[in-house]
Amino acid sequence: MRTVFLLTISNIFMTMAWYGHLKFKQSALWKVILVSWGIAFIEYCFQVPANRIGHAYFSAAQLKTMQEVITLIVFSIFSILYLKEPLKWNYVVGFLMIIGAVFLIFKKW
């Protein structure tokens, strides 16, 4: 589905914008802010169309929930591979609880 693809690309860029600079702590803060802002612009180029296209099929709450789950998946991979931080058991349990929210939001009641 196009919406999921665009949201995934969007989240890859946003994760880099928000957390990529953590490996460059020696760089001036104003520089990493500008670079992050530039990366975030690319993120918006995918996020806005994803929401426009997706809103034809999903509610805004469903789109936001979908985006959050994609964010957790992208962030988990990024955290392990790029930041070299372990994925602890309590993080996984917390993420699973958020998946429970997905059920509640997408279930037809």
C-alpha positions as CSV (number, residue, x, y, z in Angstrom):
1,M,0.0,0.0,0.0
2,R,1.3,3.4,-1.0
3,T,0.5,5.0,2.4
4,V,2.5,2.5,4.4
5,F,5.4,2.8,1.9
6,L,5.5,6.6,2.1
7,L,5.1,6.6,5.9
8,T,8.1,4.2,6.1
9,I,10.3,6.4,3.9
10,S,9.2,9.4,5.9
11,N,10.0,7.8,9.2
12,I,13.5,6.7,8.0
13,F,14.3,10.4,7.3
14,M,12.7,11.7,10.5
15,T,14.6,9.2,12.6
16,M,17.8,10.3,11.0
17,A,16.8,14.0,11.6
18,W,15.9,13.4,15.3
19,Y,18.6,10.9,16.3
20,G,21.3,10.7,13.7
21,H,23.2,13.6,15.2
22,L,23.8,11.7,18.4
23,K,26.9,10.2,16.8
24,F,28.2,13.7,16.2
25,K,28.3,15.2,19.6
26,Q,31.5,17.0,18.8
27,S,29.7,19.0,16.1
28,A,28.3,22.4,17.0
29,L,24.7,22.3,18.0
30,W,23.6,24.9,15.5
31,K,25.1,22.8,12.7
32,V,23.3,19.6,13.6
33,I,20.1,21.6,14.0
34,L,20.4,22.9,10.4
35,V,21.3,19.5,9.1
36,S,18.4,17.9,11.0
37,W,16.0,20.6,9.7
38,G,17.1,19.9,6.2
39,I,16.5,16.1,6.6
40,A,13.1,16.8,8.2
41,F,12.1,18.8,5.1
42,I,12.7,15.6,3.1
43,E,10.6,13.7,5.6
44,Y,7.7,16.1,5.1
45,C,7.9,15.5,1.3
46,F,6.9,11.9,2.1
47,Q,4.7,12.4,5.2
48,V,2.3,14.9,3.7
49,P,1.5,12.8,0.6
50,A,1.2,9.7,2.7
51,N,-1.5,11.4,4.9
52,R,-3.3,12.9,1.9
53,I,-3.5,9.6,0.1
54,G,-4.2,7.6,3.3
55,H,-7.0,9.8,4.5
56,A,-9.1,8.5,1.6
57,Y,-9.0,5.1,3.3
58,F,-8.2,5.7,7.0
59,S,-9.3,8.2,9.7
60,A,-6.7,10.7,11.0
61,A,-6.5,8.6,14.2
62,Q,-5.8,5.5,12.2
63,L,-3.1,7.3,10.1
64,K,-1.4,8.5,13.3
65,T,-1.5,5.1,14.9
66,M,0.0,3.5,11.7
67,Q,2.7,6.2,11.7
68,E,3.6,5.5,15.3
69,V,3.9,1.7,14.8
70,I,6.1,2.3,11.7
71,T,8.2,4.8,13.8
72,L,8.8,2.2,16.5
73,I,9.9,-0.4,13.9
74,V,12.2,2.1,12.1
75,F,13.5,3.4,15.4
76,S,14.2,-0.1,16.8
77,I,16.2,-1.0,13.7
78,F,18.0,2.4,13.7
79,S,18.8,2.1,17.4
80,I,20.3,-1.3,17.1
81,L,22.2,-0.9,13.8
82,Y,23.2,2.8,13.8
83,L,23.4,3.8,17.5
84,K,24.5,0.3,18.6
85,E,22.1,0.3,21.5
86,P,20.5,-2.9,22.6
87,L,16.8,-3.5,22.4
88,K,15.9,-4.4,26.0
89,W,13.1,-6.6,27.1
90,N,11.1,-3.8,28.7
91,Y,11.3,-1.8,25.4
92,V,9.8,-4.7,23.5
93,V,7.0,-5.1,26.1
94,G,6.2,-1.4,25.9
95,F,6.1,-1.6,22.1
96,L,3.8,-4.6,22.3
97,M,1.4,-2.6,24.5
98,I,1.4,0.1,21.8
99,I,0.5,-2.7,19.3
100,G,-2.5,-3.4,21.6
101,A,-3.6,0.2,20.9
102,V,-3.5,-0.5,17.2
103,F,-6.0,-3.3,17.7
104,L,-8.3,-0.9,19.7
105,I,-8.1,1.8,17.1
106,F,-8.5,-0.3,14.0
107,K,-11.2,-2.7,15.3
108,K,-14.7,-2.0,14.0
109,W,-16.7,-1.6,17.2
